[in-house]
Amino acid sequence: MSSLNLIPGAINDLIATVNDTHCFTKADRYGMMAAILDESTSEEERGCLDRLLRSFVKGRIHVCDELSSR
């Protein structure tokens, strides 16, 4: 099994981008998966990811087929 190494600030960038565009792109979903699986993710970052998921459940964020929003 290979280890995941997130780029510093990746979670904050992910959250900012998704909150701005209201869309989960494929790149965003892979980034979120990597962040969730990364054991070094802090409790604060996990809380931010949880809030992002709740926004998705509430319909504020939608899944997009685009690879990236940039």
C-alpha positions as CSV (number, residue, x, y, z in Angstrom):
1,M,0.0,0.0,0.0
2,S,1.4,3.4,-1.0
3,S,1.4,6.3,1.5
4,L,-0.4,9.5,0.8
5,N,1.4,12.8,1.2
6,L,-0.7,15.9,1.0
7,I,0.7,19.2,-0.2
8,P,0.8,21.6,2.7
9,G,-2.3,23.8,2.5
10,A,-4.1,21.4,0.2
11,I,-7.1,21.0,2.5
12,N,-7.5,24.8,2.9
13,D,-7.3,25.2,-0.9
14,L,-9.8,22.5,-1.4
15,I,-12.3,24.0,1.0
16,A,-11.9,27.5,-0.4
17,T,-12.3,26.3,-4.0
18,V,-15.4,24.2,-3.3
19,N,-17.0,26.9,-1.2
20,D,-16.3,29.4,-4.0
21,T,-17.6,27.3,-6.9
22,H,-20.2,25.2,-5.0
23,C,-19.0,22.3,-7.1
24,F,-17.0,19.1,-6.3
25,T,-14.9,18.4,-9.3
26,K,-13.1,15.1,-9.9
27,A,-9.9,16.6,-8.6
28,D,-11.7,17.9,-5.5
29,R,-13.1,14.5,-4.8
30,Y,-9.7,12.8,-5.1
31,G,-8.1,15.5,-2.9
32,M,-10.8,15.0,-0.3
33,M,-10.3,11.2,-0.4
34,A,-6.6,11.7,0.1
35,A,-7.2,14.1,3.0
36,I,-9.6,11.7,4.7
37,L,-7.2,8.8,4.3
38,D,-4.2,10.8,5.5
39,E,-3.7,9.9,9.2
40,S,-1.8,13.1,9.8
41,T,-4.8,15.3,9.1
42,S,-5.5,17.4,12.1
43,E,-8.8,17.4,14.0
44,E,-9.4,21.0,12.8
45,E,-8.9,19.9,9.2
46,R,-11.2,16.9,9.7
47,G,-13.9,19.2,11.1
48,C,-13.6,21.4,8.0
49,L,-14.0,18.4,5.8
50,D,-17.0,17.3,7.8
51,R,-18.6,20.7,7.3
52,L,-17.9,20.5,3.6
53,L,-19.6,17.1,3.4
54,R,-22.6,18.5,5.3
55,S,-22.9,21.3,2.8
56,F,-23.0,18.6,0.1
57,V,-25.7,16.7,1.9
58,K,-27.8,19.9,2.3
59,G,-27.5,20.6,-1.4
60,R,-25.3,23.6,-1.2
61,I,-22.5,21.9,-3.2
62,H,-23.0,19.8,-6.3
63,V,-20.9,17.1,-7.9
64,C,-19.5,18.1,-11.3
65,D,-18.1,15.9,-14.0
66,E,-15.3,18.4,-14.7
67,L,-11.7,17.4,-13.9
68,S,-10.9,20.7,-12.3
69,S,-12.5,24.2,-11.9
70,R,-9.2,25.9,-12.8
